[in-house]
Amino acid sequence: MRKLPIMVWILVLLAGAVTACDDDTKTDDAYPYACDEPWCRPEAGAGQPARAVDVVFVIENTLDTRSEIEDLRSYIAMFLQRLRAANDGLPDLHFGVVTTDLGTAPYNVPGCQREGGDSGRFLKGVNNSCTNPVGQNYVVDVAPRGCTISRGAGGACASHDCTETHCGAAAFVGADGAPREPIGLTLAIDEQGCPRCRNYRGQTLDQVLHCILDVGDSGCGQEQSLEAMRQALVVVPEGNERFLRPAAALQVTLLNDGEDCSASDPVLFSLEEDDLAALGQLTSFRCTEFGVVCDEPWVRPMEVGELTYTNCRPREAGDPGALLHPVSGYVDDLRALKPSGLLLATAIGGPFDGTITVYRWDEENEVQWSKPVCQYARPSVRLTSLVRALARDAADADLAFASICGDLSAPLTAWGDQLTSFTTARCTGLPLAGCPDPAFAFGAARLTALPYRFAAVCAPTCAVFETTGAGDPIELPPCPRDHASGHPAEVDPALPVPACFHVTYDPGCALPCSLDDPAPCHPVANPWWGPSRGAAIAISRRAAPTEAPTITFTCEGLPLFETGCADGLDEDMDGRVDAADPDCR
C-alpha cells in the first residue's frame, strides 16, 4: 500500500483541531511530529472478530477437588454474565466438560481400573446423568441464521422473523458445504427477547452448566489434564464431533490441584516391584520427578525432613529422564487449532513460584511428597508453563493462572471479559498514524502526553479485506460517518452498506508492557500501551454472516517507542521528544 508523507498526517491532525479541546499553548506547526521511513510503515494484521466461542473445562474429578468444583459451579454464572455483556449479547456458544481421568492401562491402579477412563469425551455430569443438553454431550446455544433480528436499546430484541427452519442444520452450512452446527437444535427466546437455537430445553443456560460441571469425585487419582485436553480437541473421540468450529474463539480451562501426569510411557503408573525400586512409590511426586526438572537433581530416597529445589520447569522433549509428554507439544497442539487472537488458555491449580519443596516424614517409609503450597494443593508446574507459553503478554500471563485455593469469582469474570474481547475487535500490531491516542479519541483517559487537539483525532488510513471460505478477498469500505457516527453496532440492520470497518478503542489492545517488551518499558513509570495503544479493527454488518469470514488489514503504523533521541522529532507520537521521552533515558 502507498505510504503517505508526513505532511498528509499533519493535515489530518490539524483537521481535528477545530472540534477538539486544547490544553497546550504550543502552536500546531511548532510541534515536532515525524513519520519518516522506515518507521511510518504499513502494519499488517489478520484475524476475525468471532461471534462464536468454544469453551472447554478439563476438570480433576477426585475427592481432592470436590469443594473447588462446587465453587466453580457457583461462580460459572459470573462467567456467563460477562459473555452476555458482549455486543449483541451472548456469542454463539459451545460449552463442553471433560475430566482428567484417562485410566492407567495396562496397570491396574486402584481407582483407575476403567481402561481409558473417560477418554476425553464430553460429559453431562456424573455418568451423563444431566437432563440437558439433548443430542450432544456439549451445550450449543447460537443465534439463528437466515432471518432478520432487530435490536433496540440495551441489546434487547425488538422483533424477529426467525422460525424453527432457521435452526436447522441446513441454516448453518459453511462454504465447504458442511454444517457448522449439529442437527436437532430448537428455537428458543432468551432473556433479552432474542431468538436462539439450543440443544437444551426446560432449563436456563446457567442451570445446564451448573449440572454438567458436576463431574463427581470418583475419578482416577493420576490426573492427566493436558492429555485429556488433547484427546478431547485433537484426537476427537466419538461424541465430540462438531464441537470446534473453524471461525470460533477457543477457551480451555484446566482445573487440577497439583501436577499434571500426562504419561508418555505407561510405566509411570507401574506398581510392580522392580519399577517401584526405580521410580519410587506411586504418589503425585512421581509425576513431578519424571515431568519436572530443577537446578538441583532430585534426591530419592531422601532423609526425613525437607529439601527445596529451585528454578523448576517442565522436562523438555528428548530429556532422558522424562516419562511425561513435553508441555511444548500441547502448546503446539493448541496453536495449531487457533491463532493467538482467538485462543485463551487458563488454569486453576496449585500456585508455583519456581520452587518445589519435597518432604519425607517417616523413617520407616520412603514415601516422598511435594509440599502443599496452599491448603492441600501442590505446585502445578506444567499447567503454569502451558498457560504462560500461550499468553499474549505479561498481563494475560498473570490473568491466565488462578490459585485453586483462592476465590474463583475474579478470574472467571476476567476470563469472560477476555473471551468477549475476541468477539468484538482485532488489535492492530502497532499504534496507528492518524490515531495516536485512541483511548482519548474515544472518550477514555489519555495514554499519551499529546496536546488534546492531537490526541482527540482518530483518522487512520487502513485497507481491510474479508475472505469467506475459499473465495477471493473482498475489500470492505470504511463505515459511513453519517451513520452512527461512523461506529455502528456489529450487526446493524439499517447499515447503508452490507459490511464496513471502523477503527475503535479496545482496552485489551493497550497493555502497559508485554513479555517481549524490553527496558525501558515499565508498567508504571513508562508504559508503552502495546500493541497499539488500544487501536482495533471492528467490523459492522447489516446481517450476521452464515460463516464468519477471515479479516485481514493493512494500516499506516507508528513505532511503539521513540526511535531517535537527538533528532528533535517525536517519532512515536506520544507527546515527548528526545530526552523528554523516558524511552531515551
N, C-alpha and C positions, 0 to 999 in steps of 0.2 A: 504494500500500500504506500502511496506517495506520502512523504513526510512533510509536514507544514513548517515553514520557517518560524523563527521566534516572534517576528512581528505580528504574524497571524494570531498567535496566542495572546500577545499583549493586547491586540484589539478586542479579542474575545473577552479578556478580563476587564478591559475598560468598559465594555458594553454593559457589564453588570453593575458598574459603579453608580449608575443613575438611581437604581432602586435599593441598593444595599446601604446598611448603616455604615458609618465610618468612625473609627476611634483613633485615627492616626493623622498626624499633621504632615506626613511626607507627601510630596506631590507624586502623581502617578508615574510621570516619566522619569522620576529620580530613583524609583525602586529597581534594584539590580537583578531582575529575573534573567534566567538563562535557560535555553533549551537547545544546546549545541550538540552536534554529533560527538560521540556515539550515544549520548545519554538520552536524548529525545528519540527513542527508538520504538518501533511497533511492539506492543506487548500482546502476545497471542495467548489464548486460553481456550479451554473446552470444558464442557460439562452439560448436564441437563437439569434444569430446575425440576426435580422429581416430584410429581404429585402422588407417587406411590412409595411406601416404605414397608420393608420386610423386617420383622423383628423376631429374633431368636433368643430365648433364655436357655442356657445349659446349666442345670441345677444339680448339685450334690444331694442325693436322696437318702441320707443316713440319719441316724439319731442325733449325730453331732450338729446338724443344721436344721433341726426341727423348728426351733424358735426363730431362726433367721428367715426360713421360708414363710412363716406366719407374718413376720414383719414385711417381707416383700409383698405378700398378698394384700396386706393392709394398705400399703403405700402405692400400689400399682395405679390406683385412681388418680394420683397426682401426676404420674407419667402421662396418662391418657388426657388429663386436663391440659397439659402443655401441647400435646399433639392437636387437640381440638382448637387451640389458640392460633393455629396456622391460618394463613389466608384461605378463605373459603372453607374453613372448618377442617374436620378430620381428614387427613390424606387417605388415599386408597391403602388399606391396611391388610397385611398378612401378619399373623402372630402365632408363633409355634414354640412349644416347650419340649426339650429333651432332657434326659438325665445323664449323669456321668457313669452310669452302670453299663460296662461292656463285658462284664464277666472276667474270668481269669483263665479260661481254657488254654491248654489242656490240664491245668492244675485245678484241683477241687478244693479251693479255699472256702472255708465256712462263710456263708452269706453271699457267695459269688458263684453258686452252682449252676445257674442258668447259662448255658453256652451262648456267648454273645451278649448277654444281658438284654438291654433294651435296644442295642444296635443303632443308636442314633435316630430312632423313629420318633416322630412327634406323638405325644401322648395327650389324652384328655383326662388328666388327673390319674390317681392311683387305679391301675387295672382298667384304664379307659372308662371310668365309671361316670364321668360327667355327661349330662344330657346333651349339651352342646359342646362343640359345633356338630352339625349334621352333614354327613357325606365325606368329610375330611377330618383329620385329627388336628388340623390347624385352623385358626379363625380367618375368615375372609369378610371384610367389610369395606366395600368400594362404592364409588359413585356409578350410576347407570351410564350407559353410552348410547349416543344417537338420539337423545331427547334434549329438550330445552329446559334449563333451570334458571329462574330469575331470583336473584338475591336482593334483599332490602338492607336497611341499616343494621349494623351489628352482625352481619353474616347470615341472618335468618332468611329462609327461602320464602319469597312472596308467592311464587307459583311455579308449576312444572307440568309437563305433559308426558311424564315417564310412565311406562307400564311394565308388566312382567317381561314382555318381549325384550325390553332394554336391559334386562338382567340375564338373558340367555347367553350361552357360550358364544353364539354367533356374533353378539354385540361386541365381544372383546377380541375378535380375530386381529392378529398383528399383520405386518407387511409380508411375513413369510407364510401366511395362511393358517397359522396355528393359533388357537385361542389362548389368551393370556390368563384367563380365569377358569376355574373348574365349572362343571355343569351343576345344576341344581340350586343356584342362588335364587333367593326370593326377594321381592321388592318390599322394603320397609321404609318408614318415615322416622327420622331421628328427632332429637330434642329441639332442633332448630327448624323443624318442619321441612327438612330436606330429604329427598329420596335417596335410599341406599340399597345396595344389593348385598345380601348377607347369607351366610350358611348357618345361622343360628336364629332361633325364634323363642319367644316367650320369656326372654331374659334380656337385661341390659348388657352392653359390652363389658362393663365393669364386673358384673356378676359372672359372666362367662370366663373372663380371665382369672378371677378370684378362684374359680373351681379348677381350671386346668393347671394353675401354678401349684396346686397341692399334689406334689409328686410322691408324697409318703416318706417313710423313713426306714424302709427295709431293703434299700439298695446295697450293692456291693461296696465294701469299705475301701477298695482300691480304686479311687476315683480317677477316671481318665477323661478329664474335662476337654482337653484340646482334641483328642482323637474322636470323642463323641461329637464335637462340633464338626470335624472333618467328615465323619460318617454322615451326618445329617445334611450337609450342604454340598459336599463334593462327591461322595460315593452315591448319595441319594437313594436310600432304601425304599422299598415299596411303601407307598402311602405319603411319601414326601414330595412326590412329583408336583410340578407347577407351583411350588411354594416360592422359589426365587423367580423374579421377573427381570428381564433384561434392563429396563429403564428405572427400576426401583432403587431407592437408597436401602442400605442394609445396616442394621444394628445387631451385633452379637454381644450378649452379656453372659459372663461366666460366673457362677457362684460356687465357691469352694472354700472350706475353712482351713485349708493347708496346701500342701504341694500337689500339683498335677502329677499323675502317674501314668502317662500315655506311653505304654511299653512298646519298644521296637523289637524286643526279644521277650517272649512269654516266660523265660526262665526267671525273670524278675519276680514272678509270683510263686516260685517253687518253694515247697515245704520239705523237699527231700533232704536227707541228712547231709549228703555231700554238698549240696547247694547252700544249706544253712551255714556250713563252715566257711564257704567262700563269700556269701552275700550277707550274712548276719540274720538275725531274727526278722520275720516278716512284719515290720511295723512301718509307719509312714516314713521313718527315717531312711528306709531302703530306697524309696523313691527320691529322696533328697540326695543321698550319697551317689546314686548312679544317674541322676539327672541334673546335678548341680556341681560346679567346681568352684573352689575358693583359692585364695593365695596360699593358704596352709593346706597340706594334704590331710585328708580325713584320717582320724585315729580310731581304729576299731580292732579289738576291744580297747576301751579306754578305762582309766581308773575311775573309781567312784568320785563324782563331782561334776564340774562343768568345764567345757572348752569353748572358746569363742573363735569363730572363723570370719575372715574379712574379705571384702571385695568379691562376694559370691555372685555367680552368674550361671545361666544355663550352660550345660555342656553343649559344645557345637558339633556339627556333623563331622565325622571322622575321628572323634575323641574315642580312643580305645577303651576308656572306662565307662562309656555311655551305654545304658540299656533302655533309654527312652528316646523317642523320636526328637530330633532337634526342633526347638521353638521356631527357628528360621523357616523350616518347612511349612509350618502352619501360617506364618506371616505371608509367605509366598502364596499359599492357597487362597487366603482372603484377598490379597492384592490381585490375584488372577480373576477373582469374582467381581471386584468393584474397584474403580479408581478412588483415590483418597477423598475426593469431594463427595463421594456417595457411600462412604464406609465409616462406621463408628464402632470401634471395638472397646468394650468396657468390661470391668471385672469387679466382683465383690469378694474379697478374700482377706487372708492374714497380712497385715502391713509388713513391708520389707524395706529396710534401710541400708541394705548392702551387707549386713552381718547376720550370722546364724549362730546361736548358742546351742550346744548339744550337751545333754546331761545323762548321767547314769547314777541311779540311786541305790542299787543293791549289789553288794559284794558277791552274792551267790548267783546273781543273774546278770548275763552280759547284755541285756536289752538296753538299747540307746534310743533316745528321742530328741527331736528338735524341741527346744524350749518354747512354750507358748509366748506370743508377743502381746496378746490381749485376750483376756479370759482364757479360753482353751485353744484359740486359733494359732496356728503355726505359720511361719513366713510362706507366702505364695510367690516364690521367686519366678517361676515360669509364667504364671499368669501376668505378673507385673511386667515381665520382659515383653510379652506379646503385645499388651495394650500400649506400652510406651513406644514400641517399634512402629506401631501403626498410627500413632498420634501425629497430627499435622504440625504441632508446635508445642512449646512448653506449657502453655495454658491448657491445651487439650490433654496433654500428658498428665497434668495434675488432676484434671477432672475425670480422667478415664478410669482411675482405680479408686474404689471406696472400701474403707475398712469394714469387715464383716461384723466388727464389734461396735460400730457406730450407728447413728441414726441414718436410715436409708432414704428419708424423705428428700434431703437436699440433693444427693447425687441423682436420684430418679428424676427429680424436677429438672436438673441441669441437663441430663441426657435427653429428656424430652425436648428441651429448648434446642439442643444441638441438632437433633434429628429433624426438628421443624425447620431449622435454617436451611437444610438441604432441599426443602420443598419450595423455597422462595427465590433465591438468587444465587449467582455464582460470583465469587470473589475474582477480581482481576488480579493478575500476578504482581503488579506494581501500582503505585499511585498514578493517576491519570492527568496528563497535561490538559489544562482547561477545567479540571475539577480537583484542585489541590487540597481541599479540605471538605470532603463530602459530609462529614458529621455536621459541621456548621451550616453548610448549604441546605441541609435537610432538617434544621431546627435543633440539633443537639449541641453540646458544648464544643468549642473549637479544639482541634487536636494539633493545630499549628500556632505559630506566633504571627501569622499573616494579618495585615490590616483587614478589618471587617469587609471592606469593599472588594477585596480579592477572595477572601475565604468564602464569601456568600455565593460565588459563581460556580455552577457546575454545568459546563457545556463542552464535554469532551467530544472527540471525533472517533467513532468506532464503526467497524463493519461487522455485522452479526449475521450468521448463517445457520439454518437448521436443515438437518438431513433426517428423513424418515426411512427406516429400513435400508434397502439397497438403492434408494433414489438419489438423485443429484442434489447437491446443496442449493438451497433457495435463500437469497438474501432477504432479511427482514428489514423493513423501514423503521426509523425512529417513531415512537408513538407521537401522534399529533399533539402539539402543545395546547391546542384549543379544546382538547377533550381531557377532562380530569387532570388539568394542569400538566399534561404530559406523563402522568404516572397512574394509569388506570389499574384496576384490580387484575389479578391473574386471569380470571375469566370475567369478561365484561360483555354482555350481550349487545350493548349499544356501541361497542367499539367500531369506529368508521372503517377499519381495515381488518382482514381476517386475523392477522397477528402482527405484533410490533415489539420493539425492545425499548427499554429505557434504563438509564443508569440510576441507581438508588444507593442508599446508605444501609449497610448491614454491620452491626457491631461485631459480628463474628469475623468480619474481614478487617478488623482494626485491633490487632493484638499487640500489647506493648513490646514484647520481644519473643522470638521463636527459638527453638532448639538450635537452629542453624545460624542465628544472628550472632556475630562476634562482638566483642567490645569495640566501640564504646556504647553499643546499645545497652540500656539499663531500664528495667521495667518501671522505675520511679524517676530516677534522675534524668534519663534521656531515652524515653520510649520512641520507637520508630513507627508504631502503629501499623505493622505489616499485616498481610502483604500489600494492602492497597489503601491504607487509611480509611477503610470502610467502603470503598467503591465496589459495586457489584452490578452485574448484568441481570436484569429481570425481564421476563417475557410475559406479555399480556396477550390474551386471545379472545376472540368473540365467542368461541365454544371450546370446551375441553377436547383435546385430541383423543382419538381412539387408542393410539400408541404414542408414547412420549418420544419426541424426536431428540436427536443429539444436537446440542448447540455448540457452535464454535464462534470465536470472535477475535478481532484484532483491533487494538486501540493504541493511540499515541500515549506512550508511557513516560514517567519521570523516574529518576533514581530514588530509591528509598532513603538514601543518606547523601550528605554533601560529598562531592567528588573532587572539588578543588578548594584548597584552604588559603590561597593567597592570590585569587584572581578577581576579587571584588564582586563575585557573582553568587547568586543563591540557586545552585543547580537543582537541589531537591525541592525548591519552592516551599519551604517550611517557615519562612519569615525570618531566618537567621543566616547571616553572611559571614563566611570565613571564620575568624577566631571567635566570633559571637555564637557560632554553632558548636554545641558540645561534641559533634562528630569530629571536629578538628582539634580537640584537646587531647 
